[in-house]
Amino acid sequence: MRKPGEPIYLRGHLIALAIAVLLPIILLQIYKVYVGPVSFGVQLGFAVVISVFGGLALYFRYRFSARNQP
């Protein structure tokens, strides 16, 4: 039983978090292999944009499951 204030770490939450963290890295590597090299600025911008959208997706997907826990 969870104590009050203890964070909720469900398997689905952790898998989704890992995907959100690793997705920019994996997509950039695939782009480099099939298209060609990109500058550091483009890599950084791409990683930030994908991370922000991934974070928003995680927030909207899991806010209700976290709210409904006792």
TORSEDREN-115055 format. One line per field, with one value per atom (N, C-alpha, C): z, x, y negated; residue in one letter; atom name. Coordinates in pm, 1 decimal, padded with zeros to 6 digits, always signed. Atoms other than C-alpha are relative to their C-alpha. Layout:
BEGIN
c3	Z ...
c1	X ...
c2	Y ...
residuo	A ...
atomo	CA ...
//
This chain:
BEGIN
c3	+00000.0 +00000.0 +00000.0 +00008.7 -00091.3 +00119.6 -00103.3 +00171.7 -00065.4 +00059.5 +00120.9 -00050.5 +00059.3 -00110.6 -00072.5 +00068.7 -00242.8 -00149.5 +00144.3 -00621.6 -00053.8 +00064.7 -00851.0 -00116.2 +00110.0 -01074.8 -00053.9 +00064.7 -01288.2 -00118.1 +00109.9 -01554.6 -00127.8 +00120.5 -01829.9 +00001.7 -00011.2 -01699.5 -00030.9 +00020.3 -01696.9 -00144.2 +00139.9 -02044.1 -00088.0 +00078.0 -02184.4 +00021.7 -00027.7 -02013.8 -00073.6 +00071.5 -02159.2 -00149.6 +00142.5 -02506.3 -00027.7 +00020.6 -02468.5 +00009.5 -00014.5 -02360.8 -00116.3 +00103.3 -02622.5 -00142.8 +00134.8 -02919.9 -00077.8 +00078.6 -03018.6 -00042.1 +00031.6 -03005.9 -00113.4 +00101.6 -03211.0 -00135.0 +00126.1 -03472.2 -00066.5 +00058.4 -03518.4 -00059.8 +00053.4 -03564.8 -00129.9 +00123.4 -03823.6 -00111.9 +00100.2 -04004.5 -00052.4 +00040.6 -04006.8 -00091.0 +00079.4 -04149.7 -00140.1 +00129.0 -04430.8 -00079.8 +00072.7 -04517.5 -00003.6 -00004.5 -04401.2 +00128.9 -00124.2 -04131.0 +00012.3 -00028.0 -03967.5 +00103.3 -00091.5 -03771.5 +00144.2 -00141.5 -03394.0 +00036.9 -00028.3 -03385.7 -00042.0 +00047.8 -03590.4 +00090.0 -00089.7 -03371.0 +00132.3 -00127.6 -03056.3 -00011.4 +00020.7 -03193.3 -00017.1 +00021.5 -03310.2 +00131.5 -00127.6 -02973.4 +00095.4 -00088.7 -02786.0 -00043.4 +00049.5 -03008.6 +00027.6 -00023.5 -02988.0 +00149.8 -00144.5 -02610.7 +00056.5 -00047.6 -02554.9 -00038.5 +00041.8 -02760.7 +00073.1 -00076.1 -02589.0 +00143.6 -00136.3 -02247.8 +00009.5 +00001.4 -02336.8 -00019.8 +00022.1 -02466.2 +00128.5 -00126.1 -02141.7 +00103.1 -00097.2 -01934.8 -00024.7 +00029.0 -02112.2 +00009.7 -00003.8 -02128.2 +00143.0 -00132.2 -01763.9 +00115.0 -00112.7 -01562.1 +00069.7 -00061.7 -01504.2 +00083.4 -00078.4 -01390.2 +00129.4 -00121.9 -01140.8 +00095.2 -00081.5 -01020.1 +00068.6 -00052.7 -00961.2 +00104.3 -00100.9 -00729.1 +00140.2 -00135.6 -00357.7 +00071.3
c1	+00084.2 +00000.0 +00088.2 -00077.9 +00127.2 -00026.0 +00015.0 +00190.1 -00046.4 +00042.2 +00035.1 +00120.7 -00107.0 +00251.4 +00105.0 -00096.9 +00445.0 -00032.6 +00027.7 +00486.8 -00048.4 +00055.5 +00310.4 +00091.2 -00083.4 +00541.4 -00059.3 +00056.2 +00336.3 +00088.2 -00083.5 +00505.4 -00027.5 +00034.7 +00317.4 +00056.4 -00056.0 +00430.3 +00149.5 -00144.1 +00795.4 +00036.2 -00025.0 +00780.4 -00024.4 +00029.5 +00617.8 +00106.8 -00106.3 +00878.6 +00128.1 -00119.4 +01160.6 -00012.9 +00022.4 +01007.7 +00014.6 -00008.7 +00974.8 +00143.8 -00139.3 +01337.6 +00084.6 -00083.3 +01483.1 -00043.0 +00051.0 +01265.2 +00081.5 -00079.9 +01461.7 +00135.3 -00130.9 +01791.8 -00013.0 +00018.8 +01662.2 -00036.7 +00040.5 +01493.6 +00115.5 -00115.4 +01807.8 +00099.6 -00093.6 +02023.3 -00053.1 +00059.3 +01782.0 +00012.7 -00013.0 +01784.2 +00143.7 -00140.6 +02166.9 +00037.8 -00034.6 +02187.1 -00058.9 +00067.8 +01934.1 +00007.0 +00002.0 +01954.7 +00138.5 -00132.5 +02286.0 +00019.1 -00029.5 +02453.7 -00078.7 +00067.4 +02280.9 +00082.6 -00078.7 +02425.8 -00047.0 +00032.6 +02431.5 -00124.4 +00117.2 +02176.0 -00130.1 +00119.3 +01927.9 -00029.0 +00019.2 +01984.5 -00059.9 +00049.2 +01927.9 -00144.3 +00136.8 +01616.1 -00097.8 +00084.8 +01472.6 -00024.4 +00013.8 +01541.0 -00091.8 +00085.1 +01375.8 -00146.3 +00138.4 +01066.2 -00062.7 +00053.3 +01020.7 -00020.5 +00012.5 +01079.5 -00119.4 +00115.0 +00822.8 -00130.3 +00122.1 +00559.9 -00017.0 +00007.1 +00645.1 -00043.2 +00039.8 +00614.5 -00146.6 +00142.8 +00278.2 -00087.6 +00077.1 +00156.1 -00004.5 -00001.5 +00265.0 -00089.8 +00081.7 +00098.7 -00148.5 +00142.4 -00236.0 -00042.8 +00035.8 -00223.8 -00013.4 -00007.4 -00140.7 -00047.0 +00042.2 -00277.4 -00124.5 +00120.7 -00610.1 +00029.9 -00030.8 -00458.1 +00069.9 -00066.6 -00240.6 -00100.4 +00098.1 -00534.6 -00095.4 +00098.4 -00755.4 +00058.0 -00059.6 -00509.4 -00037.6 +00038.5 -00602.8 +00112.7
c2	+00118.2 +00000.0 -00123.8 +00123.8 -00342.3 -00088.6 +00101.6 -00603.9 -00129.0 +00127.9 -00948.8 -00078.7 +00077.9 -01156.6 +00081.6 -00085.5 -00857.7 +00000.6 +00004.8 -00876.8 +00134.5 -00117.7 -00632.2 +00037.5 -00047.2 -00429.1 +00128.4 -00117.4 -00196.1 +00037.8 -00046.8 +00013.4 -00079.1 +00076.6 -00168.8 -00140.1 +00135.1 -00506.3 +00000.6 -00005.7 -00402.9 +00034.3 -00032.8 -00249.6 -00121.8 +00120.3 -00562.8 -00107.0 +00096.5 -00780.6 +00037.5 -00045.0 -00570.8 -00026.9 +00027.4 -00602.1 -00148.6 +00144.7 -00979.5 -00050.4 +00042.5 -01010.6 +00051.7 -00061.2 -00775.0 -00033.4 +00024.9 -00874.1 -00103.5 +00095.8 -01189.0 +00056.5 -00057.0 -00999.9 +00101.3 -00104.4 -00708.0 -00061.5 +00062.6 -00929.1 -00072.8 +00069.4 -01139.4 +00098.3 -00099.1 -00830.7 +00061.0 -00052.4 -00690.8 -00102.2 +00106.1 -01026.1 -00007.2 +00007.0 -01033.0 +00116.9 -00118.2 -00680.3 -00008.6 -00005.4 -00724.2 -00129.0 +00127.3 -01095.7 -00062.8 +00059.7 -01237.4 -00077.3 +00071.4 -01441.9 -00130.5 +00126.8 -01737.8 -00076.0 +00082.6 -02027.6 +00019.2 -00013.9 -02037.9 -00080.1 +00082.7 -02319.0 +00066.8 -00071.0 -02118.5 +00119.7 -00113.6 -01813.1 -00044.7 +00049.9 -02016.3 -00046.9 +00046.9 -02184.7 +00114.8 -00116.7 -01854.2 +00073.7 -00070.9 -01690.7 -00076.1 +00080.2 -01978.7 +00009.5 -00005.2 -01977.3 +00136.9 -00134.3 -01598.5 +00023.5 -00018.7 -01604.6 -00076.3 +00078.1 -01880.5 +00068.9 -00068.7 -01699.6 +00133.1 -00124.9 -01370.7 -00023.8 +00034.0 -01534.7 -00037.5 +00035.6 -01685.7 +00123.4 -00123.4 -01349.8 +00082.6 -00074.6 -01181.8 -00066.5 +00072.3 -01452.0 +00025.1 -00017.3 -01426.6 +00145.8 -00142.0 -01046.6 +00052.1 -00061.8 -00975.2 -00087.6 +00085.0 -01268.0 +00056.7 -00052.9 -01094.4 +00124.2 -00119.6 -00765.8 -00038.0 +00045.0 -00952.9 -00066.7 +00071.1 -01161.6 +00097.3 -00094.0 -00856.0 +00095.4 -00088.0 -00681.8 -00049.5 +00040.4 -00681.9 -00073.6
residuo	M M M R R R K K K P P P G G G E E E P P P I I I Y Y Y L L L R R R G G G H H H L L L I I I A A A L L L A A A I I I A A A V V V L L L L L L P P P I I I I I I L L L L L L Q Q Q I I I Y Y Y K K K V V V Y Y Y V V V G G G P P P V V V S S S F F F G G G V V V Q Q Q L L L G G G F F F A A A V V V V V V I I I S S S V V V F F F G G G G G G L L L A A A L L L Y Y Y F F F R R R Y Y Y R R R F F F S S S A A A R R R N N N Q Q Q P P P
atomo	N CA C N CA C N CA C N CA C N CA C N CA C N CA C N CA C N CA C N CA C N CA C N CA C N CA C N CA C N CA C N CA C N CA C N CA C N CA C N CA C N CA C N CA C N CA C N CA C N CA C N CA C N CA C N CA C N CA C N CA C N CA C N CA C N CA C N CA C N CA C N CA C N CA C N CA C N CA C N CA C N CA C N CA C N CA C N CA C N CA C N CA C N CA C N CA C N CA C N CA C N CA C N CA C N CA C N CA C N CA C N CA C N CA C N CA C N CA C N CA C N CA C N CA C N CA C N CA C N CA C N CA C N CA C N CA C N CA C N CA C
//
